[in-house]
Structure formats: structure tokens, C-alpha cells
Amino acid sequence: MSMDHDQILALDNSIVWHPYSSIGSGHPIYPVASANGVRLRLCDGRELIDGMSSWWSAIHGYNHPVMNQAVSQQLESMSHVMFGGLTHQPAVELAAKLVKLTPKPLQTLFFADSGSVSVEVAMKMAIQYWYSKKKPEKDMFLTIHNGYHGDTFGAMSVCDPVSGMHSIFSGVLAQQSFVDSPTCGFGEPCKKSDIAPVAEQLEQNHQQIAAVILEPIVQGAGGMRFYSADYLKQVRELCDKHDVLLILDEIATGFGRTGKMFACEHAGISPDIMCVGKALTGGYITLAATLTTREISETISSGEPGIFMHGPTFMANPLACSAGLASLRLLTESPWHLRVTRIEMGLRQGLEPCRELAQVADVRVLGAIGVVEMKKPVDMKAIQPAFVEAGVWVRPFGKLVYLIPPYVINDKDLNQLTSAVRDVVASIA
Ligand SMILES: *Cc1c(COP(=O)(O)O)cnc(C)c1O
């Protein structure tokens, strides 16, 4: 028997946790009945244009016939088998495609079940690499402020200690090294004063540091900041100079969002270890992956204990891998670059007027990412219903009102998204 709108809400409110939420908060929440293209259909019949791609992931929109077909076809042969001692075509085919698509030095791949887990895996790879090289003292990580790498304990330890929302756990988190995030914006040269703290830390502590871990070009949930490609390039050079690995977390930026297939391409560099997730399956099923070089893989495999110490139960889930394959095919065979460029222009045009508003601190756009940063944190209880009333799904956090729409959005729908942001932002004093 299907539940009605109020029954869903009542059960939800009393027993179900949501991301970064409390039980029984009374914050507005909206039951969704279905989703199609760039529209979410609520149980009360209203339709909302999606400005979030379900957190960077649904790049082809919802209920896509090609995606649906791939997953239902896979369902008919097997939905899951363990990955210990067994393998299957969806996994090896997707791994080969990802190795081909990502920067050249990345040659092997570990399937993880979420972005956070792929970050744990990346950090463990870096530590195990140095352990195998008989340098077990290299087990710390260096990162920059305003970063976000996930919610598990290893990932939390490299999130911004303040904006990372994890400060209450600081007592049990591994202590890592943090330096200020760069002030040089995207498209600007990197100032000496920006790179100096990284250079200094690596100079002094490279004997303890396994890797530098960064989100390339765009810092997502830690502040939606865009920084200079030149900075990233210089970090790569410093890592090489000091024998420190570079981990790039492309979970949010990967698969075209910033206007390049991977954000590190803006800087013309490649990492030693890279994490992908979010858009990997076009928003269909949770899946992430950690890629690394042949040298790191062989060093780990020939060292002590000779195996990599990680293995999730649902590793390389065939349904997820088949969704990944279909999503990659859709992406690479589409004019994704033109679409992202067109969205970039629409976001610039549509959001730029917000800069005039007294309550707005900054407006910035890169690729299919548009950000309106407010001077004060928004009141979610007021702003969320205002967006729903305007017929759009926009989910701000803190001071940030931002749009990351599906790549398939048309100009008219994009226009409605940006005009809703203008109106709602203007209406909050
Ligand atoms: C979302 C995100 C993660 C965490 O991924 P989950 O799938 O939510 O665990 C890690 N790093 C970055 C940059 C992200 O945007």
C-alpha cells in the first residue's frame, strides 16, 4: 500500500536522520514521488527544476532511458556478487575506461562504495606506499583550510577543522598539517605569499608527510572557493621536490563540472592518487574509485604485507558499475563541453546582478558551478520554502547559495533557476 504525503512526513520526522540534520527539527522537508529530466516531482504534485544535480551527481538528469536500460539489463544477469576471488565484465570494463579517461600516470583502480571511503583508501595507499618503501614515519597529511573530503574519520581529519563541521571530534582525529588556503582566485597567477606556507611545511616536515591532499581548483562543501591553477601546479612541483605524494580529490569536480573532464587539467598536472565519485554513476547508484600509478601499486604489492589492506563487502557492485559505464558513455559521446560552457554563460548572466545586493558578499562562476556568497548564513527555515515556492530545488548551506544543475538543462529552465536565486536572495534582508 502506498503512503500519502502526510504519512511519509510523519514517519520521516520521528525516526529518520537526514544529512547534517537533527531528529524532529521541524525544518522543512519535501517528499519526492518521482524525478524526470531536470525536474523533481513532489508528492503534493508540485514540480521543481533541479539546481543541485543531487549534489553534483545527476549530470544527465533523472530517469534517463539509456541509464535505466543499462541498469535493468544488468539486473537480469546479476545485481551483486562478492569481489573477493571473483570478477565481472562491468567492473573490468569500467576500470579500463576510467584509467583511459583520467590522467596518464594513473593506471590501476580500487572500487569504493562512497566518496568518503575512496578518500580513506587514498590515504591508506599513501601510508602503505611509504611503509613499503621502509619509511613508515611518513604517515601524516598536509592540506589546506576550507577543504572537504568526506565524513569518515580519516577523511574528517583532512577536512577544514572549523568549517569542516567536525570540530567536536578533534580529540579522536588523527592530527594532520594545515596551511591557509590560497587567496589567488581562478585565472589569477599564484602569489609567493600563497604558496610559501606549503613550501615551508614541506621543507620542514617532508620526512613525516605521506601526501598532500587537495580538492583541485574548486573547494566544494568547505566553502565553494575557486583557486588558481598556477597554485596547484606549484604544489605538484613542491611534492616532487620533497618526495611527497599528491592526492587529488576529484569527487565533486570530476567528469566535466569545471569545464575540463577533470579539474587538474586546468593546471596541466596529474596526481599520484586520485579519487572520483559523485557523477561517476550519473547519480544512479553509490560508487567511487581511487586510482593510482603503476609504481605505487607495485610498491605496495611487493612490500610488507604485500597486499593492500581494504576490501568493502559491496566492492565493484555490478549494478553500480553498469550505471558508471552508461554514464561515461553518455558523457563522452555528448557535447558535454559545449553544454557546460553554455551553462557557465547562463550562470554568469543570471547570477551577476546579485552582486549589487547589500546582503551579497561575492558572486562567482566556473564551469557549471554558480555561487552567490552571502554576508551572513542564510536562514534555512525561510529560504528553503521560498525556493520551493519559486518552483526550483536549491539547497543552500551556511552563507552559500549555489547552483550545480544537470548538464542537460535547457536555457529556459536555467533562466528560471537563476531568476529564482535573484528573487529569493533579494527578498532576504
Ligand atoms: C562529496 C564529497 C566527498 C564525500 O563523498 P561521499 O560519497 O559523500 O562519501 C569527498 N570529497 C569531496 C570533494 C566531495 O565533494
The ligand as an ORCA input file, in Angstrom:
! r2SCAN-3c Opt
* xyz 0 1
  C      31.036     14.597     -1.558
  C      32.492     14.630     -1.405
  C      33.180     13.632     -0.675
  C      32.456     12.529      0.064
  O      31.737     11.688     -0.778
  P      30.541     10.794     -0.164
  O      30.082      9.979     -1.332
  O      29.502     11.754      0.351
  O      31.124      9.969      0.922
  C      34.552     13.712     -0.615
  N      35.227     14.695     -1.228
  C      34.618     15.658     -1.946
  C      35.413     16.710     -2.637
  C      33.220     15.667     -2.040
  O      32.611     16.647     -2.726
*
